[in-house]
Amino acid sequence: MWEVIWRAGSFLLVICAGYLLRRLGIFGPREYDVLLRVVMNLTIPAAIIISFADFRMDLSLLGVALLGLGLNVLMMALAAAVTRNRDRSTRILHLMNLCGYNVGCFALPFLQGFVGPYGVALACLFDVGNSLVATGGGYAVAESLLREGERRSFSLWDTLKKLLRVVPFVTYLCLIVYTAAGLRVPGAVVTLLTPMANANAFAAMLMIGLMVDFRMERRERGTVLRVVGLRGGLSLLLAAGLYFLLPVG
């Protein structure tokens, strides 16, 4: 237990360090963009490849990707239901913030240290379905549902075109096909990418710290707290349901 707490604390320490460095002026307000490009195009893809090194693909595991998509659809449906009588801006806020899971930049660094490569590979499968919503699909659906004036239908093709420009998502797809064919990531590739993959946790947590900004108007705090509380409560219920109801050991 204490090992888990200390390890989680080490990630929190890096986030706090990033926040303090920005507040002290050592980093500018937009300098996290550089780290974002490094994380999205180098360290996350490397971590994904490393996690698939000893992964044995079972086609039944593709259901994990469907789970990632299904949970997002469920959260959007719940957001639409609880705000059906609210104003448009409130509905947009809930629709955009109750769905989507930050697997690549936030969850993967934690999972690398807690569950090992196999767990990271499963998280990557989950993120395949999640990405359909988190990287633009959720925005497109919200826009089509709440667009004033002329309504524009949701385009799956436009969403897929955006996803195919996201390096981690393309890496997911390539490795799923690669491992499904019974192939394994060569040991030389693992050796070459290991230093880059090991840097993912630090780079991602530092980037998050640089992005954190607690400034908001007083009237906005209640709305933000309600959204966070609703999402946290629903997520706890879903996590408990998945833990106790799914047939996994």
C-alpha positions, 0 to 999 in steps of 0.5 A: 500500500505504502509503495503505491502511495509513494509512487503516486506521490512522485507523479504528483510531485512532478505535476506540482514542480511543473506548476511552480516553474510556470508560476515562477516564470521559468516556463512561459504560459504556452511552453507546454506546447513543446512537451506536448509534441514530445509526449504525443509524437515520441514518448507515448508511441514508444511506451505503447510499442514497449507495452506490446513487446510481450503482448499476445493478442486475443481477438476477444480483447477487442471488446475492450475497445468497444468498452472504451467507446461504449462508456463514452457514449453512455456518459454523453447520454447521461450528460444530455439527460441531466441537462435536458432543461438547462441552457445551451452553454450548460449543456455543451459544458456537460457534454464536453466534460463528462465524456472522454478519458485522457489515457495517453497523457495521464493514465499511461504514465501511472499504469507504466508504474503500477500494472506493467506492460500487459496492463498498459497494452489493455489500456491502449486497446481501451483508448482505441474506442475512447479516442473516437470520442476524446479526440474530436468525436465528442465535440462533433456530436455535441455540435450537431446536437446543440448547433443553433440554426442549420444543423450539421450531422455528425461525420464519422469519416471526418472524425476518423481523418482527424484520428489518423493524424494522431500518432498514438492512435495510429500506433495503436492500430498498427500494433493491434494488427501486428500482434493479431498476426502473431508477430512480436516486437523485435528485441532490438526495437525494445532496447532502442525505445526503452529510454524514450518510453521510460521518459514518458511518465516524467514528460507527461506529468511535467506537461500537465503541471505546466498546463494547470491553471486555477484561475476562474471567476467566482461565479464559474466555480460552482459550475465547475465543481458540479461538473467535476463532482458529477463526473467523479461520482459517475466514474466511481459507479462505473468503475465499481460496476466493471470491477464487480460485474465483469468476468475477469480475475 
